[in-house]
Amino acid sequence: MKDKQVTKFGPKKSSSGGLCSSILCCAWLLILAWILFLLYCWYKGFIDSSKVNHLTSEVNSIISNVENEIKSVIQQQQQQQHQRGGTGNTDTKPLSRVDGSDVHIVFSTDCSEYQDWQTLLLFHSAKVVGQKGRITRIASGCSVEKQQQLTELYQRLYPEFGAHFTPDFKKDAKTKKSYDFYNKPWGMKHWLEYCQPPLPEDTYIALLDPDMILLRPLTRSISEDPAAIFDREYYAKEGPLPLMVSKGQAVAQMYGLGAPWTNDNHKKFRRGKICGEGSPCLSTQLRYGEMHFSVGPPYFLHKTDMHAVVDTWTEFVPRVYEDYPFLLAEMYAYSMAAAHEKLPHLQVEHYMVSNVDSAGEGWPHVDAQPTVCVPPDESGIFYRGHNMPTVAHFCQGYEADDSIGWYKRRMPKNIFSCDSPMLVNPPINITIPEPTKQDRQSLNRFRRDKRNAFMACVAFSSLNNALMDYKQRMCSDGQPKVNYKREINMLKMA
């Protein structure tokens, strides 16, 4: 049974219908008063009954004509609004959600300090770029004390964001081994089923990873987004290019996963066992799989579609992990679940940059910049006015100019504290020397150095800005001296 449609302000009512019914109510009250007056006159002998019936019939005829005229005017107004491309007050969404606040970003974590600081960095970057809608950390395995601590912290720093707490799902039921990424599909399922308040029906969900920094707001726009990068020629063969993420139209970042599970002879992916008899997953061909299911975060789906995929995802992931007990098992399980649900994804490249040697990411926007270590402007925006990838995914190591290095696992776990020092300032306007030779090896080295510098400088600047904001708002004058020293450099911590 479909969920009852809910919006931020309760069930939507048609303003035109309200206008029509209000006028008609007034008209019928006048009729009633007029009839009562005629009956009084007849009772007193001023007029006879035939005149009462005749006058009543005339009044009813007038009211009927007025009602028809009101409905006609309202219909004409609605048609004019539709032709202009607007919906006025008859829109099925509250006006406050038309601006992008129908997007709800989520990301899955455990409850370690390692992912506590990543959460605060992601939250801060979202505030900086003006991301609309809510953002929720799905935190699995937190103690009651830790839940209270995080809730209070987020309410103070980012009251429009928050956390949803779930049990720890890491242990594999069959092997009893721990697989960290079980938390992602089962955490998502728990959030979808138990989040408070429940999600409005018109919600669009973007699933990110915690180690991501937003460089631009994540919006539903696809083909008309000037920053969009995807294979337009390929997807145009399937039909008109989609304008927006919508129900039945999922979008995700392209990853180099391929679709090895489409090979029925693959030893690690026995899709007959994983997907089950009669599943649409079984008929997916290699090329189609590579162009529609070789995806990863950010995943961007309508709530209804996310529900369907997540339900199947939780079924498939232990079956994938059984024969493929490796890091990417949950990602392949997601791809197969989407194929099972007959939900092909439009694969975009501009949602993310991460691997400096990888194609299929938003690197063309970075490569187009003459310098790649420019600090953000006063509001924290990098390269304002230029097309940029949506997120910087700092899941690898990055070094710039042999002076700074970013390695997330070397980060002090208590970096967000009043007494912890900050990171060193990245070099300003670093210039990567142009290659003296125009051979492939030199050009690849130049491109790699430039991309490494971009990722390191963005990560250092973003985290320092988040730390400064934290210290200024959370560290009161009554506490010991706040540490503003900029001395942490993970390049020196190897």
Sequence and secondary structure as in RCSB ss.txt:
>XXXX:A:sequence
MKDKQVTKFGPKKSSSGGLCSSILCCAWLLILAWILFLLYCWYKGFIDSSKVNHLTSEVNSIISNVENEIKSVIQ
QQQQQQHQRGGTGNTDTKPLSRVDGSDVHIVFSTDCSEYQDWQTLLLFHSAKVVGQKGRITRIASGCSVEKQQQL
TELYQRLYPEFGAHFTPDFKKDAKTKKSYDFYNKPWGMKHWLEYCQPPLPEDTYIALLDPDMILLRPLTRSISED
PAAIFDREYYAKEGPLPLMVSKGQAVAQMYGLGAPWTNDNHKKFRRGKICGEGSPCLSTQLRYGEMHFSVGPPYF
LHKTDMHAVVDTWTEFVPRVYEDYPFLLAEMYAYSMAAAHEKLPHLQVEHYMVSNVDSAGEGWPHVDAQPTVCVP
PDESGIFYRGHNMPTVAHFCQGYEADDSIGWYKRRMPKNIFSCDSPMLVNPPINITIPEPTKQDRQSLNRFRRDK
RNAFMACVAFSSLNNALMDYKQRMCSDGQPKVNYKREINMLKMA
>XXXX:A:secstr
       TTSS   HHHHHHHHHHHHHHHHHHHHHHHHHHHHHHTSS HHHHHHHHHHHHHHHHHHHHHHHHHHH
HHHHHHHHTT  GGG SS GGGTTTTTEEEEEEE S HHHHHHHHHHHHHHHHHT  S EEEEEES  HHHHHHH
HHHHHHH TT EEEEE    B TTT  B GGGHHHHHHHHHHHH SS   TT EEEEE SSEEESS   SB TT 
TT  S HHHHHTTSS  SB BTTBEEEEE TT  GGG TT SS  HHHHH TT GGGG  HHHHHHHS EEEEEE
EEHHHHHHHHHHHHHHHHHHHHH  STTHHHHHHHHHHHHTT  EEEESTTEE  TT SSSSHHHHHT S S   
  TTS SSTTS   SEEE  S EEETTTEEE GGGS TT SSSSS EE    TT      SS SHHHHHHHHHHH
HHHHHHHHHHHHHHHHHHHHHHHH  TTSS     EEE GGGG 
